[in-house]
Amino acid sequence: MKRIFLSFFVLCAMNKAVAQTLEKMIWFNEPAKWEIKNNMLNMSVTPQSDYWRISHYGFTVDDAPFLYTIYGGEFEAKVKIKGNYKARFDQAGLMLRVDKENYIKAGIEYVDGKYNLSTVVTHTTSDWSVITLDKIPSEVWIKAVRRLDAVEIFYSFDDKNYIMMRNAHLQDNSPVMVGLMAACPDGNGFNAVFENFSVKHLPDQRRLQWLENNK
């Protein structure tokens, strides 16, 4: 009987894991051409599209492709990214979004002939931080860890050694849209590929502390 119960539990767990697929995620600003196969999203990025609010440039845009799912609480999201970036500001990465005035996007961005690890944090207005790369990466992994009221952004070139590129505020105790974003503000579009997207639930830190204090 125990063996039957264990087999049933494992089967349910496997079905739950399989259910978390790209096919069941939701498009915001769906691009004209895209394909999902073997847990990989291949996207033709919409020309003249981006996410930005007000600061420095004086305009607001909210029209780039974003494939997302919704998570509450604390979690770790990760994805492998490749792209044939062509024009200035071509970009691809992860995005965590509460609403049109509160979001974080992070990934690779091509600026003036150089590849940058780029993060834009928006709370009413946007800011932008970059780490310029000496070599052109064939692929990069981006990881976002949401804990309490902050998100830590990491990058890696081998999915083993991760380096922090940003720590930013994001309001806690609210659902977050998390997923795959690409934008092409200046150009005529490019191809972006996202592989092995995953979101892992993390136990709530306040609850863990309460449990520790109330043993």
TAVEN-V432946 format. One record per backbone hydrogen bond with DSSP energy under -1.0 kcal/mol. CO is the residue of the C=O (numbers start at 1). NH is the residue of the N-H. Records with the same first field share a line. If there is no record, write none. Layout:
CO: NH ; NH
This chain:
1: 5
2: 6
3: 7
4: 8
5: 9
6: 10
7: 11
8: 12
9: 13
10: 14
11: 15
12: 16
13: 17
14: 18
15: 19
19: 21
22: 25
26: 68
28: 66
33: 44
35: 42
39: 196
40: 37
41: 194
42: 35
43: 192
49: 184
50: 63
52: 61
53: 55 ; 126
54: 58
55: 57
59: 54
61: 52
65: 182
66: 28
67: 180
68: 26
69: 178
71: 176
74: 202
75: 146
76: 200
77: 144
78: 198
79: 142
80: 195
81: 140
82: 193
87: 90
90: 110
91: 183
92: 108
93: 181
94: 106
95: 179
96: 104
97: 177
99: 102
101: 124
102: 98 ; 99
103: 122
104: 96
105: 120
106: 94
107: 118
108: 92
109: 116
110: 89
111: 114
114: 111
115: 133
116: 109
117: 131
118: 107
119: 129
120: 105
121: 127
122: 103
123: 125
125: 123
129: 119
131: 117
140: 81
141: 156
142: 79
143: 154
144: 77
145: 152
147: 150
149: 170
150: 147
151: 168
152: 145
153: 165 ; 166
154: 143
155: 163
156: 141
163: 155
166: 153
168: 151
176: 71
177: 97
178: 69
179: 95
180: 67
181: 93
183: 91
184: 48
190: 45
191: 84
192: 43
193: 82
194: 41
195: 80
198: 78
200: 76
204: 208
205: 209
206: 210
207: 211
208: 212
209: 213
210: 214
